[in-house]
Amino acid sequence: MDSSLTAKDIMNPDIMRVRDDLTVAELAAFLTDQEISGAPVEDEHAKLVGVVSVTDIVRATSSGGERYAPDHDPSFYVRGWENRVAVEDLQDLHFDDGGLLVRDIMTPSVFAVEAETPVREVARSMMDSHLHRMLVVQQDKVVGIISTSDMLQLLADGG
């Protein structure tokens, strides 16, 4: 593997993000429209502040509209949240979000690496933490994502 490669060199820059001030209903509509099951969360300054998924919506809306305190579970990074979600999964949810915002239900724990992090360090971090994806940031802003598939492609290409 080329020791000069960095996270920026192999990341996928096409990543959908959501703002922390969206309502849960707006989040559900966005995820449905984009056919994804989760996304990184940014504040009004585009700073990465957490992650949110369909699972968070289901947990929050099934709690009777009470404020939801997430478990800070890192499973966001080990399940296929960027994979397509069936529109029916969210359309079948009939809920009153009680004014909940994304910031109320998101997981504020973030696994990320700086864009200039050497690929070897990214791979080691992913293996040590058993992660299938890692967000890439530059000055606290999401600029991409690296998945295990990206790492495998690099190996296959002889990178």
N, C-alpha and C positions, 0 to 999 in steps of 0.2 A: 504494500500500500504506500502510495506517495505520501511522505511525511509532511509535505508542505500544504496538503489539502486541509481546508477548514470547513466548519459547519456551513458557512455561506456558499462554498463551492458545490455542495451536494444537496442542499435543502430544496424543498419545493416551496417557491415563494407564493404560490396560489393557495392562500388560506383565508377562509371566511371568519370574520370576527363579529362580535356583538358588543354593544355598549352596555354598561352596568345600569343605566337608567331606563332601559326598556322594561315594559311591563312583562309579566310572565305570559300573558295572552299574546303580546307582540312577538315575544321570543318563540312561542309555539308556532305562530304563523310564519315567521322567518325560517325556522328549521323545516317546516312542512314545505314551504316554497322552494327551498334550496335542496330538499331531500337529503338532509344530513341529520345526524343525531346528537351533535354537540359542537361547541366552538370555544375558542379563547374569548375572554371578556376584557374589554378595555374601558378605562374611564374617559372623561371628557377631553383629556389631553392625549389620548391614544396610548396611554401607559397600560401595560399588561397588569391586570389585578386579580385574575382568576380564570376558571374554566367552568362551563355549564353544559349540561346534557339533558336529554329527554328524561332520563332517570330522575334528575333533580326536579323537573317539572312534575312528574308523577308523584314523587314523595311530597313535594310542597302542596300540591292541590288535593292530595288525599288526606292532608292533616286538618281538614275542616277550615281552611282559610287562616289558621294561626300562623304567626311568623315562624319560619322554618330555620332551624340551626343545623347546617350540614355537618356530616360526620368528618369532613376533611379527608375523605377517602380517595387515595390516589388511583382508584380504578379507572378514572377517566383516561389515564395514559396506557392502560393495559387492555382496554377493550376497543373495538373498532368504531369509535365515535365518528370518524370522518366518512365512514361507509354510508351508503344510501340508507335512508330510513323509509319504511313504507308510509306513505301519506296517511293511510288508515290508522296507523299507530297513534297519531296525534289528532286526527279528525274525530276519532271515536271518543276522545276525552271531552267530557262535558263538565266544565269546571267554572267556578267563580274564583278568580285569582285573588280576590280580596285586596286588590291594590298592590300585591307583591311585585317587587322589581327584581330584575336579574341579580342585583347586588345582595338581595335578601336570600337567594337560594343557591348562588354559585359556590363553588369550592375555591377558597382563596389560596389554597396550596398550589404552587406552580412549579413544574419541573421544566427548566429551560436552561439553555446554554447561550453564551455570547456568540455572535456571528463569526468571530475570529478564533474560536476554540478549535484546536486541531481535531481532525476526524478521529484519531486514535483515542483522544480523551472523551469524545462524544460516545464512541462505541463502548468504552470502559464504563462510563456512567450509566448507559442504558443497560448493560449486562449486570452491573453491580446492583442496580435498583429494579431489575426485571421489568424494564419498560419497553413498550413496542413503538413508542413515539416520543419525540422530544421537541418542544417548541424552541425556536431560534429567535433571540432578541438582539436588538442593537439599541442602546440607550433606553432600556426598559420598554421598547416597542417591539411587538411581534413582527418579524420580517419573513418568517417561514417555519417549516416543520421538517423534521427528519424522522423517517420511519425505519423499521427493520428492513423493509423492502428496499429502501434507498441504500442501506448498508450492503445488502446482498447484491444489489445491482452494481455497486462499486467493486465488490469482490469479483463478480462475474466479468466485469469489464477490465479486470487486472489493474484497477486504480490503486 
